[in-house]
């Protein structure tokens, strides 16, 4: 059985991810530094890691394996999980794959360089909305169905 790992700190689709995963009878690991309301379900495991930069990312990357799905917006974490054979879905519904992760890493680095060059530049300019939430649910459902067929 696959596990859906949720990089839960600042994840806007935690509830949707749990709902879809449970519908597919997948295990769920909600990973955070704390401050996340627990989910009371036998298939959901709350994992609280030490405070500190990237502790949740390190834990998820160490656990993810082929057949698992990772929900994260963190591109370096996504790259590590893809290298481990897991599938990755961003909260906006984009699936990151071995073919697309290189471009995603390059765009992340470019955005960081642009922000460094212009300290007044703020965010990506795109707000998270209902369409993103719906796209995420559809993508996670499709990824879990595909995993079940294997």
Secondary structure as GFF3:
##gff-version 3
##sequence-region A 1 150
A	DSSP	beta_strand	3	7	.	.	.	ID=ss1
A	DSSP	alpha_helix	14	23	.	.	.	ID=ss2
A	DSSP	beta_strand	27	32	.	.	.	ID=ss3
A	DSSP	beta_strand	44	48	.	.	.	ID=ss4
A	DSSP	alpha_helix	55	63	.	.	.	ID=ss5
A	DSSP	beta_strand	69	71	.	.	.	ID=ss6
A	DSSP	alpha_helix	75	83	.	.	.	ID=ss7
A	DSSP	beta_strand	87	89	.	.	.	ID=ss8
A	DSSP	beta_strand	95	96	.	.	.	ID=ss9
A	DSSP	alpha_helix	101	117	.	.	.	ID=ss10
A	DSSP	alpha_helix	130	149	.	.	.	ID=ss11
###
